[in-house]
């Protein structure tokens, strides 16, 4: 397996079409999780996913899982749940707690560990402080029961991870946040890799070339102020 090895802080990524087919989408290794390198990765559609003590691995899957405004699906049962306002839904009220909960969620553990390592948590917290990474939170009373986080790059939001400690909490988080993003001018939620959960909410697969075209044509930032707000109060 002949992979490009990135230097720490490097911002020059290989062309996405150089990604391997086995394992699918593996683009490069090495480098670090500095803000400069992470942002350079997301600008070309790459993202890190690895387990310690391995080096950082960078991925660019083909096809790409996305949710578009026209594909977002809210089932009748989920729409009813949202109307009942069983949850309080906020944006950027508890980023650190959301990423910690995602890291401890058993559903994302791999072989006794988790891909969301302490170093990765620190890296995304740093991007949150810089205004690039954001979270949505779902509350029952004072208890955080669901949420997701990711990065805003131009008019594309790259979803990274979600968690749920109550039935339907992650579905409520995703649909509420996606509607918030689309209302503010975003055109795409990047789900990275398709899975049954996101399919029920409208995720589809598009070719890598189409995904890259979305990135290129929507690179200019869209003002979303303020990010920190309440989307729904609990009844």
Secondary structure, 3 states (H helix, E strand, C coil): CCCEEECCCCCCCCCHHHCCECCECEEEEECCCCHHHHHHHHHCCCEECCCCCCCCEEECCCCEEEECCCCCCCCHHHHHHHHHCCCEEEECCCHHHHHHHHHHCHHHEECCEECCCHHHHHHHHHHHHCCCEEEEEEEECCEEEEEEEEEEECCEEEEEEEEECCCCHHHHHHHHHHHHHHHCCCCEEEEECCCHHHHCCCCEEECHHHHHHHHHHCCCCCCCCCCCEEEECCC
